[in-house]
């Protein structure tokens, strides 16, 4: 049996301190999968999570959806809980939110976006007008620093994967 590498030792030490989050890799290296499998097979004290970004795999949304189950099963087979993401910005959000995931009042970003969208739709004209005025104030301040050709727009996510140009300083 080959001697263990220093990389395996680093993963093992990290897993003794808390959950191990694998992020920013294509996972095409079989060594990573082998090391993680060896660690989880022995009964790791904390979970191992892999952030799987669609963008890192070069897949379209449709292709990514089609392989979701296979990806989840592939990683579950080596003892890893996969978190499927669309791009690396999502990975950064996951890492920022990890300390709060166990909080009783925690709501995932998709749920928060959907809640914001619902609230904005409830009073669409009033909220849009309020945001338009706030954008105008921000625009004036930005133009003093960045120049007269600067502009701003507020885009809002609906929680279902779509963005809407919600407000601008010069129109509603």
GIDAQUI-V186060 format. One record per residue. N is the residue number from 1. RES is the residue in three letters. OMEGA is omega in radians with two decimals (999 if undefined). NEAR is the number of other C-alpha atoms within 8 Angstrom. D_CENTER is the distance of its C-alpha to the mean C-alpha in Angstrom with 1 decimal. Layout:
<<N RES OMEGA NEAR D_CENTER> <N RES OMEGA NEAR D_CENTER>>
//
This chain:
<<1 UNK -3.12 2 38.4> <2 UNK 3.10 3 36.7> <3 UNK 3.11 4 36.0> <4 UNK -3.12 6 32.5> <5 UNK 3.09 6 30.7> <6 UNK 3.13 6 29.5> <7 UNK 3.10 6 25.9> <8 UNK 3.13 9 26.4> <9 UNK 3.12 9 27.9> <10 UNK 3.10 8 25.0> <11 UNK -3.13 10 22.6> <12 UNK 3.12 9 25.2> <13 UNK 3.13 8 25.6> <14 UNK -3.10 10 21.9> <15 UNK 3.07 13 21.8> <16 UNK -3.09 9 24.9> <17 UNK -3.12 6 23.2> <18 UNK -3.14 9 20.1> <19 UNK 3.14 10 17.2> <20 UNK 3.14 11 16.4> <21 UNK 3.09 8 12.8> <22 UNK -3.10 9 13.1> <23 UNK 3.01 8 10.7> <24 UNK 3.11 6 11.9> <25 UNK 3.12 7 14.6> <26 UNK -3.12 7 15.9> <27 UNK 3.13 7 17.4> <28 UNK 3.14 5 20.5> <29 UNK -3.10 7 22.5> <30 UNK 3.13 7 24.5> <31 UNK -3.13 6 25.2> <32 UNK 3.13 8 21.6> <33 UNK 3.14 10 21.9> <34 UNK -3.13 9 25.4> <35 UNK -3.11 9 24.8> <36 UNK 3.12 13 22.0> <37 UNK 3.13 10 24.2> <38 UNK 3.14 8 27.1> <39 UNK -3.08 10 25.4> <40 UNK 3.13 12 24.1> <41 UNK -3.11 9 27.4> <42 UNK 3.14 6 29.3> <43 UNK -3.12 6 27.5> <44 UNK -3.13 10 24.8> <45 UNK -3.14 7 24.9> <46 UNK 3.14 9 21.1> <47 UNK 3.03 10 18.4> <48 UNK -3.08 14 16.7> <49 UNK 3.05 12 13.1> <50 UNK 3.06 12 11.8> <51 UNK -3.07 13 8.4> <52 UNK -3.10 10 9.6> <53 UNK 3.10 13 8.4> <54 UNK -3.10 14 10.8> <55 UNK 3.14 9 11.6> <56 UNK 3.13 11 12.7> <57 UNK 3.14 7 15.0> <58 UNK -3.12 6 16.5> <59 UNK 3.00 10 16.4> <60 UNK 3.10 7 16.7> <61 UNK -3.13 8 15.0> <62 UNK 3.12 7 18.3> <63 UNK -3.13 8 18.6> <64 UNK 3.11 10 15.1> <65 UNK -3.11 7 16.1> <66 UNK -3.10 7 19.4> <67 UNK -3.11 8 18.4> <68 UNK -3.11 9 15.8> <69 UNK -3.14 7 18.6> <70 UNK 3.12 7 20.0> <71 UNK -3.14 9 16.8> <72 UNK -3.14 10 16.5> <73 UNK 3.14 8 20.2> <74 UNK -3.11 8 20.4> <75 UNK 3.08 12 18.1> <76 UNK -3.14 10 19.6> <77 UNK 3.09 7 23.0> <78 UNK 3.04 12 22.4> <79 UNK -3.09 11 21.2> <80 UNK 3.05 13 17.4> <81 UNK -3.13 11 14.9> <82 UNK 2.99 12 12.4> <83 UNK -3.07 8 8.8> <84 UNK -3.08 9 8.5> <85 UNK 3.11 11 5.7> <86 UNK 3.09 9 7.4> <87 UNK -3.05 10 7.0> <88 UNK 3.05 11 6.7> <89 UNK 3.08 6 5.6> <90 UNK 3.12 10 2.0> <91 UNK 3.11 12 3.8> <92 UNK 3.12 8 5.7> <93 UNK 3.12 8 4.5> <94 UNK -3.12 8 4.8> <95 UNK 3.10 7 7.8> <96 UNK -3.04 7 9.1> <97 UNK -3.09 8 9.2> <98 UNK -3.13 7 10.7> <99 UNK -3.07 6 14.2> <100 UNK -3.04 7 14.2> <101 UNK -3.11 7 13.1> <102 UNK 3.13 6 16.8> <103 UNK -3.10 6 18.1> <104 UNK -3.09 4 20.2> <105 UNK -3.13 4 19.0> <106 UNK 3.04 8 15.2> <107 UNK -3.14 6 13.6> <108 UNK -3.10 6 10.0> <109 UNK 3.14 7 8.5> <110 UNK 3.12 8 10.0> <111 UNK 3.11 9 13.2> <112 UNK 3.12 10 13.4> <113 UNK 3.12 11 13.1> <114 UNK 3.10 12 15.7> <115 UNK 3.09 8 17.8> <116 UNK 3.14 9 17.9> <117 UNK 3.14 12 18.8> <118 UNK 3.13 8 21.5> <119 UNK 3.13 8 22.9> <120 UNK 3.13 10 23.1> <121 UNK -3.12 7 24.9> <122 UNK 3.11 6 27.3> <123 UNK -2.99 8 28.8> <124 UNK -3.07 8 27.7> <125 UNK -3.12 6 30.7> <126 UNK -3.12 7 30.9> <127 UNK -3.13 9 27.2> <128 UNK 3.12 12 27.1> <129 UNK 3.12 10 30.3> <130 UNK 3.14 8 29.1> <131 UNK 3.12 11 26.0> <132 UNK 3.10 14 28.2> <133 UNK 3.12 9 30.6> <134 UNK 3.10 9 28.0> <135 UNK 3.12 13 26.7> <136 UNK 3.10 11 30.3> <137 UNK 3.12 8 30.8> <138 UNK -3.12 8 27.7> <139 UNK 3.13 12 28.9> <140 UNK 3.14 8 32.4> <141 UNK 3.13 8 31.1> <142 UNK -3.11 10 28.9> <143 UNK 3.11 12 31.8> <144 UNK -3.14 8 34.0> <145 UNK -3.00 6 31.9> <146 UNK 3.12 8 30.4> <147 UNK -3.04 8 33.3> <148 UNK -3.10 6 34.5> <149 UNK 3.10 6 32.4> <150 UNK 3.08 9 29.1> <151 UNK 3.12 6 27.4> <152 UNK 3.07 8 24.4> <153 UNK 3.09 10 22.7> <154 UNK 3.07 9 20.4> <155 UNK -3.13 9 17.9> <156 UNK 3.06 9 16.5> <157 UNK -3.13 12 13.9> <158 UNK 3.13 12 15.7> <159 UNK -3.14 12 13.0> <160 UNK 3.08 7 14.1> <161 UNK 3.13 6 12.5> <162 UNK 3.04 7 15.2> <163 UNK 3.12 8 15.9> <164 UNK 3.02 8 19.3> <165 UNK -2.95 8 21.4> <166 UNK -3.04 9 22.4> <167 UNK 3.07 13 24.7> <168 UNK -3.09 13 26.6> <169 UNK -3.03 14 29.2> <170 UNK 3.13 6 32.1> <171 UNK 3.02 6 31.7> <172 UNK 999 8 30.4>>
//
